[in-house]
Amino acid sequence: MMRIIRTKDYEDMSKKAANIIAAQIVLKPDSVLGLATGSTPIGTYKNLVEGYRNGDLDFSQVKSVNLDEYRGLPRENDQSYYYFMHDHLFRHVNINLENTHLPDGTEADSEKACMEYEAIIEAVGGQDLQLLGLGHNGHIGFNEPCEEFEKLTHCVNLTQSTIEANKRFFASADDVPKQAYTMGIGTIMKAKKILVVVSGADKAQIVKDAFFGPVTPQVPASILQMHPDVTVVADEAALSKVE
Ligand code: GLP
């Protein structure tokens, strides 16, 4: 089942998404959270940090598994997703860092990196709640449009459009890593609940295609229509092509 929650703007989207994650932590303090990067969830993390500072949220038993990581970027590179998660969430809350996991971008053996990551996700018991952003081409994690849904954590060659979209964070397009390790569609779909955050008019077309169009690996996020418990929190601009 897919619920769509319409919000006024980015701030409102961020608050509502954070409230849903907060409720998950309150209901199950040792929840396994599947976490996401990109610019969209930054406000959500900000609100979660605020919740912790107010004394409303306790992360001491929370475990986390992130969707993806660039291959070949050292952790201390400020564009690694390891760095991002520490910067936006982990170092501001009382999460036990031993309970936080990302694919190991520094592992050159991609088969090993991916197998180990699947094993970690299984060992923690799978995601209770998986947070997702939405790429302009419909990618989730780094599952790019393709002929067939990839099931498990795998190494991907980033598409030119994703490299273009992400180059704003790097000195130049040449500095954007060309590959990443990402949870597969199967890994994402196994989450008990899924929460998608989307904001902005530039996402309006892909919101329409992904959530109201046919289910196809050419629009990876469209598979979410088949998940039993998905909540999309989107602002008015992102929903402007729907209805
Ligand atoms: C990146 C990430 C995705 C993210 C997407 C959209 O490629 N790997 O997980 O959802 O970008 O990013 P943004 O939220 O900045 O539009």
Boltz pocket constraint, residues with backbone or C-beta under 6 A from the ligand:
constraints:
  - pocket:
      binder: B
      contacts: [[A, 36], [A, 37], [A, 38], [A, 39], [A, 40], [A, 41], [A, 67], [A, 68], [A, 132], [A, 133], [A, 134], [A, 135], [A, 136], [A, 139], [A, 140], [A, 141], [A, 142], [A, 162], [A, 166]]
      max_distance: 6.0
